[in-house]
Amino acid sequence: MKKVLNVGGNSKTISLPPQYAEFEHVLLDIDPKGSPDIVCDARNLAELDAGQFDAVYCSHNLEHYYRHEVKRVLAGFLHVLKDGGFAQIRVPDIHEVMRVAIQRDLDIDDVLYQSPAGSIMVLDVLYGYSIEIEQSGQDFFAHKTGFTQKSLLKALQKAGFLKIYSMTGNFEIDALACKGEPDRITRELFNLPQG
């Protein structure tokens, strides 16, 4: 069975996308409250055994590190991935947030959109969900950097990912970064082009 490392996923009660239905789900998080399989800061992934995962899933976690730490986290993804593995990374799309905020003449405290968690202000996308940060008292929920599609792709290329696919929508960038050529199963799961 293929294994996916869910980096910063909080809890296994938060489901993964359907592409991972046949993967063994291994949860890694810095916060032990969600009962992760591995309690670890993603900046320390190099301390784990190398090449043990077929995939890394990282949804809205990479922005929680300072810009200079992102390369260390991405190097950790490559470290734990098997050859031919991939990392799926989702982050807020700061370019789209700025475009819409300017277009709608939104202030930083204005609501940008509604989510299942409630109203999301421009401030929340830029700096982290303020309600969660306040209620938890944990600053690791704060955003310490941000990405546009161009800057995320550049960071992934510099980290050493060979094939990168990305799309944007709903104030989010979704990138699939491959350690080598994606295999047939990965291409089918994510409907990737051939070659």
C-alpha positions, 0 to 999 in steps of 0.5 A: 500500500502506498503511504502519504505523509500529511504534513500539518494536517491537524487531525485525521478527522479532516479528510484528505482529497479523494486521490489518497483513498487507497493510501495509508494516511500518516499524519505529522503535526507539531501539535499533539492535540490532534493525535498525529502519528508523528509529532514533529515540526516540518522543519525537522523532516530530515530527522525522519528516515529517508525515502519512506513515503510515496506522497506528501500532502501539505495543505495550508501549512507551508505559509506558517514558516518564515520565507527562509525556512521554506527551503528547509521544509521543502528539502524535508519533503524531498528527503522523506519521498521515495524516488518518483514520489510527489508532494501536493502543496496547497497555500493561499494565493496572495496575488488573488487576495490582493487583486480581489481586495483592491477590486472590491475596495476591501480593508484588511478587516473586511470579510473576503469570503465565507468558509465552514469555519466562518467569515474570513477577513483579508487579514486572516489570509495574510497573517493566519486565522485570527480567531484560531490564533487567539483561542489557541494561544499558539503562534504556530497558527500564524502565517509567516510568509505568503505565495503567489503561483509564480513564487511557489513554483520558483521555490519548488524548482529551487528545492529540486522538484523536477516536474511541477504542475499547478492551478489556482482557484478559490484564493488557493494555489494547488501545486503537485511537485514530483521527485522525478517523473510522475508514474502512470498511477500519479498521472491518472490520479491527478489527470496529468498530461503525458510527457 
